[in-house]
Amino acid sequence: MSILVDDSNKTACRAAEAGLQQKNCAALVRPAGTGKGCIVWELLDAHPEMRVLWVVSCAARLELRRALTKRLGRTLGGRVRLIKFTLTEAQALDGVAIREIPTRLKSDILVCAVERDGGVIIPNGNFVLQTGDQVTFLATQEKAHEFFQRIHLAVRPVRNALIVGGGAIAFYLSQELLENHVRVRIVERDPARCDVLAQALPEAQILCEDGSNREFLLSEGLTSTEAFVALTNIDEENVLLTLFAKKHSNGKLVTKINRLEFDDILAGLDLGSIVYPKYMTCDYIVQYVRALQNEAGSNIKTLYRILDDRVEALEFTVHEKSRATGVPLSQLHLKKNLLLCCITRGNEIKIPRGGDEIQVGDNVIVVTLEHGLHDLRDIVED
């Protein structure tokens, strides 16, 4: 069998080779196809002792699954989640200060960030919520469900999904949705690709048609679908498809966008959950690099970049005493635009209050507008 490896693949191979020699690590992004797969095995064979990070469509796939299935938000520390929702009049929280939420709603959650008028705010207890705010909070999954019930915001997993575009992300996403007992229909215009999908996903319904055909989408039940996912390779088509689905459906909307240049404009279009594969891939690589730093002695355990890369959520493991430990939080002079969100001590998860202290052995979650924190000591003002 002959394998064609084109010039771009050869360039990628040389770059990865250089990365392996200089940094003992290389990342191969989306090595789909025979040529890139050949490069992966070539590198592993030539450097069995070195690290090759194989980044496929998994990051975007997980982000999509998070938007569609019963799981809420991003998981931090294994047991707590960062969850985002838009505040409407129905929640009756307009004009309510954040410090009032635990007593008023009897909900053990912590508001970590608020998006308002195009900016991001790391709020304190005196911050007053407004209708239209996009609120990100931290809670266990059980506490999050209780909170949503108390503000009359329905949260339930979808039972069926209509996906336009049958590429790699659609394939992997469909696999996981089917495993979660979600009925999947995929609209793909390429007959050859439809044959591949039909054989690989026998439980899914494959519809060979142009996804931009509005009459076809309506005839296939767009108005009753519980989730609509636009995954074509053309950003403009994905945006228009989502806007069309929004007009005719009350289902969850998910839009894939490849280019990053117009994210501020797209944020104002209400396209549901916008997934940027490039952001997800960068996030995946950064997590891996931070894991290597952790092996070298850093106490960062987990890092996520959230809210369009404007906020970092970090989990620290406290290995030793420092100026951040053994002091009531009310007496710690934390840096501006930083919030200490959660302390995990053994099996106990605590939303921290002013009298709590950080102790050796704790896992601590911090949300900040600052990028580049490497140690728990960095959260305290010099």
PETA-V570466 format. One record per run of one state. SS is the DSSP state (h for helix, s for strand, l for the rest). FROM is the first residue (numbers start at 0). LEN is the number of residues. Records with the same first field share a line. If there is no record, write none. Layout:
BEGIN
SS->FROM-LEN ; FROM-LEN
END
This chain:
BEGIN
l->0-6 ; 23-1 ; 29-4 ; 46-4 ; 55-2 ; 68-5 ; 76-3 ; 86-2 ; 91-5 ; 105-4 ; 116-2 ; 121-6 ; 128-5 ; 150-9 ; 164-3 ; 179-3 ; 188-2 ; 200-4 ; 208-5 ; 219-2 ; 224-2 ; 230-4 ; 248-3 ; 256-6 ; 269-3 ; 275-1 ; 295-4 ; 306-4 ; 317-11 ; 331-2 ; 334-3 ; 345-2 ; 350-12 ; 368-7 ; 380-2
h->6-17 ; 33-13 ; 57-11 ; 88-3 ; 97-8 ; 140-10 ; 167-12 ; 190-10 ; 213-6 ; 221-3 ; 234-14 ; 262-7 ; 276-19 ; 328-3 ; 375-4
s->24-5 ; 50-5 ; 73-3 ; 79-7 ; 96-1 ; 109-7 ; 118-3 ; 127-1 ; 133-7 ; 159-5 ; 182-6 ; 204-4 ; 226-4 ; 251-5 ; 272-3 ; 299-7 ; 310-7 ; 333-1 ; 337-8 ; 347-3 ; 362-6 ; 379-1
END
